[in-house]
Amino acid sequence: MSEERVSAGLGRRLVANTMHAATGRAVAAGVAASLALDRVLPAARGLTAWALRSLLSGVGATAAAIVLVATRYFDWRAARMLLLSHVTPRAGNGRQA
């Protein structure tokens, strides 16, 4: 790609950093939280091991979600609109109220 095209719009580095920085930090935080908890939890077998692994997954997902919300990467209005657009009947969409 020529320099003229890059300088006319946003630079590649700027676009890559803004698009992937928040998700990269979220993944790193989730992995770090899961690994830290994994070192603290005792070794287990059977059903207990499955329960502990589920706990690790939940902790990692929660840490990632916290980072995404804190960096304002996650848009609450867009999520609410997506969730409620299927629930709320609209006039003229073919459904009867």
TAUR-V485413 format. One record per residue. N is the residue number from 1. RES is the residue in one letter. PSI is psi in whole degrees, 0 to 359 (999 if undefined). Layout:
n:res:psi
N:RES:PSI
N:RES:PSI
//
This chain:
n:res:psi
1:M:138
2:S:160
3:E:330
4:E:319
5:R:320
6:V:317
7:S:339
8:A:324
9:G:213
10:L:146
11:G:155
12:R:317
13:R:318
14:L:316
15:V:316
16:A:319
17:N:317
18:T:325
19:M:322
20:H:351
21:A:314
22:A:316
23:T:325
24:G:317
25:R:321
26:A:317
27:V:316
28:A:319
29:A:320
30:G:318
31:V:316
32:A:318
33:A:319
34:S:318
35:L:321
36:A:317
37:L:326
38:D:325
39:R:335
40:V:325
41:L:146
42:P:160
43:A:141
44:A:167
45:R:158
46:G:223
47:L:325
48:T:321
49:A:318
50:W:319
51:A:318
52:L:322
53:R:324
54:S:321
55:L:317
56:L:317
57:S:317
58:G:319
59:V:317
60:G:317
61:A:321
62:T:317
63:A:318
64:A:318
65:A:322
66:I:317
67:V:318
68:L:323
69:V:319
70:A:325
71:T:3
72:R:27
73:Y:325
74:F:123
75:D:109
76:W:321
77:R:318
78:A:319
79:A:318
80:R:318
81:M:318
82:L:317
83:L:318
84:L:344
85:S:334
86:H:341
87:V:317
88:T:120
89:P:140
90:R:152
91:A:133
92:G:13
93:N:8
94:G:351
95:R:147
96:Q:137
97:A:999
//
